[in-house]
Amino acid sequence: MKTEAFGSIQSGKKATLYILENKNHTVVKVTDFGATLVSVLFADKDGVMKDMVLGYDDAASYEKGTSCFGATIGRNGNRIKDARFTIDSKEWVIEANENNNSLHSGKNGFNHLMWEMKESGDNYVTFYHYSPQEEQGFPGNMHVTVTYTLDDEDTVHITYHAKADADTVMNFTNHSYFNLAGHDSGVMLDQKLQLFADAYTPDEDSHSIPTGEIAPVAGTPMDFTEMKPIGRDIQEDYQALKYGNGYDHNWALNHPAGELSLSEKAEDEKTGRTMEVYTDLPGVQFYTANSLKTERGKNHAVYTPRCGYCFETQYFPDAINKPEFASPVIKAGEEYKTTTIYKFGVK
């Protein structure tokens, strides 16, 4: 593993870039600021290397950015309605930062923290954070690690471990935006996707809070059970797509709870690159960057809406307030462990 300076954040703390490379010359770059996935460089069918992850050139840009490029999200990924919830008969109020709801745990989420590099080897790096009681407004003192591992099968493993001294929410995710043609290649709507999910969670309105229903995707534009271009149905006259201005919804995955399974496949026919995502969590938020602002990213790239997509593996949005959903509450002293895998290939 190699390291490089990655600039400083506003507090003056210096960030480091950790560079992993396997025998195939696939390269993964991560930084301790936000425990962020910065780059995945992978060869196409012609052997041309491209970085497939949207992002920035330094830590200061990640600190200023509002799109959560590549970030570790926590303590709670996605939304909590009215920025409040109850655990053990006590109500907790957290920061409301989007339509009176809490999105990604507010402005002091894990993506805006400098993590400690705890351990590293030739093919992995582990970041650590101590999250004290009421950080972001959540109960419990919590110790959490995130480990990135790159193996020789061109697979990136992201493993989360955490433990707290009180019952609390633990719902971490990675917020990378992928474009298999390259981060700087523009709109990705012709790339194809298959989701191993027969249902999704409809939202109340455009604020993206689920109703509590788990609805079948069959016969709707939300159906990705067969591989199809991401953009094929994105403009359909369908209420869910109107609310999200495209895809920005949670799919209920088919696999049994806790079982690490294939949840989605993506492919780009032009380059031949493919991607598989595995998770042991019950849901995935598939987001097509509908609200991404036009801005400058890595290597002078210009990012625009729908130039990337996110696979946010997770407990369902607002699950803490929806008893019909699997609960993201982990009991005091119990270990939270979950793994997300990104496997890259060439077709």
Number of C-alpha atoms within 10 A of each C-alpha: 14 11 13 12 13 18 16 17 20 10 6 8 11 16 21 18 21 22 21 24 21 17 10 12 14 22 20 25 20 22 28 24 31 25 30 30 27 27 24 25 19 23 20 21 14 9 10 10 16 22 23 23 27 25 29 21 15 21 27 17 17 24 18 12 15 11 16 21 24 27 26 27 25 22 26 27 30 25 25 27 23 18 22 19 20 12 16 8 7 9 10 14 16 20 20 19 16 16 13 13 22 24 23 27 27 24 15 15 20 27 28 22 16 20 23 15 20 13 11 15 11 14 17 21 23 21 23 20 19 15 18 15 16 13 18 20 18 25 20 19 18 22 15 21 20 24 20 24 19 23 18 13 13 21 19 21 19 22 17 21 17 21 22 25 15 19 19 24 23 26 27 26 30 24 25 25 26 26 28 27 25 23 28 22 16 17 20 23 19 15 22 20 22 19 25 19 23 18 22 23 25 21 20 14 14 14 15 24 22 23 13 19 15 17 13 17 17 12 7 12 17 22 21 23 16 10 16 18 18 19 19 13 17 18 13 14 10 14 13 23 19 15 18 19 16 21 25 20 27 29 30 26 24 16 18 11 14 13 13 16 19 19 27 23 20 23 26 22 16 12 19 16 23 21 19 18 22 19 26 22 26 23 27 27 25 18 21 28 22 17 15 15 14 10 12 15 20 19 11 11 16 16 23 18 17 22 23 29 26 21 23 24 30 28 26 30 29 29 25 25 17 17 10 11 19 15 17 21 15 18 16 15 13 13 13 17 17 22 19 26 24 19 18 22 17 17 11
